[in-house]
Amino acid sequence: MTIQVNGESRGIGDGHTVAALLRELDIRADRVAVELNLEILDRKDFETRGLCEGDRVEILSFIGGGAE
């Protein structure tokens, strides 16, 4: 099936979860926020939240910084 990940088409197998997608992309789940079809997901749901044909996934990384 095909989904959109950060605006790019990506083919994945049926039955993929958000957690499986992050592992496939070599992304640590504790370092990102994930939006699925305009819904921000709770990290605890990554393992059980399945992906479907046409889903739109945005993966947002946290960047550290601070004031002088």
C-alpha positions in Angstrom: 0.0 0.0 0.0 1.1 3.6 -0.4 1.1 6.3 2.2 2.6 9.8 2.4 5.4 10.4 4.8 6.5 14.0 5.2 5.0 14.8 1.8 6.6 11.9 -0.1 4.9 8.7 -1.3 6.2 5.6 0.3 5.2 2.0 -0.2 4.8 -0.1 2.9 3.4 -3.6 3.7 -0.1 -4.2 4.9 -0.5 -4.3 8.6 2.2 -1.7 9.3 1.9 0.3 12.5 3.3 3.7 13.2 6.0 2.1 15.4 7.0 -0.3 12.5 7.3 2.7 10.1 9.6 4.5 12.6 11.8 1.4 13.0 11.9 1.0 9.2 13.0 4.6 8.9 15.5 4.2 11.7 13.9 6.9 13.8 13.7 6.7 17.6 10.1 7.1 18.8 11.1 9.0 21.9 12.7 11.8 19.8 9.7 12.6 17.5 6.1 13.6 17.4 3.9 11.9 14.8 0.9 13.4 13.1 -1.4 10.9 11.3 -4.1 12.5 9.1 -3.9 15.8 11.0 -4.1 14.0 14.4 -1.2 14.2 16.8 -0.7 10.7 18.2 0.2 9.8 21.8 3.5 8.0 21.8 1.9 5.1 23.7 -0.3 4.4 20.7 2.5 4.0 18.1 2.7 0.2 18.6 -1.0 -0.3 18.0 -2.0 2.4 15.6 -2.2 0.8 12.1 -1.6 2.6 8.8 -4.0 2.4 5.9 -3.8 3.1 2.2 -3.5 6.9 1.6 -2.7 7.8 5.2 -0.7 11.0 5.6 2.1 10.8 8.2 4.2 13.8 9.4 7.2 13.0 11.6 8.5 16.0 13.5 11.9 16.0 15.2 12.7 17.9 18.3 15.6 20.3 18.0 17.3 21.6 21.1 18.4 25.1 21.6 18.2 28.0 24.0 18.7 31.6 24.8 22.1 33.1 25.3 
